[in-house]
Amino acid sequence: MAVERDGNYSVVMIRDFGKAWKRRTARIMLIKPSVTEEELKNITLRIWEENGQDVDEMITVFFLPGMNTDSVAYSFGSCMKDGIPRISYR
């Protein structure tokens, strides 16, 4: 179930995985069809601050409006224990 945040995005799902290296993934549906890398970093950092400080890596998987969240993502974010958000479009 999606939970809307700030009118900018919805958290579709948060899931833990990994044993030796603990990771948490959040699927994020963006509300706007166009976002900056800085906006993605800010969302990643906020999700990490609220839900990811107890894992080794918090991963955000971003989807544009209308994209299937079980398919290919628009971009990925990552925040580790150093608290520095990183964004990738690969």
Secondary structure, DSSP 8 states (H G I E B T S, - for coil): --EEETTTEEEEEEEEE-SSS-EEEEEEEESSS---HHHHHHHHHHHHHHHTTTSSEEEEEEE-TT--TTS--SEEEEEETT--EEEE--
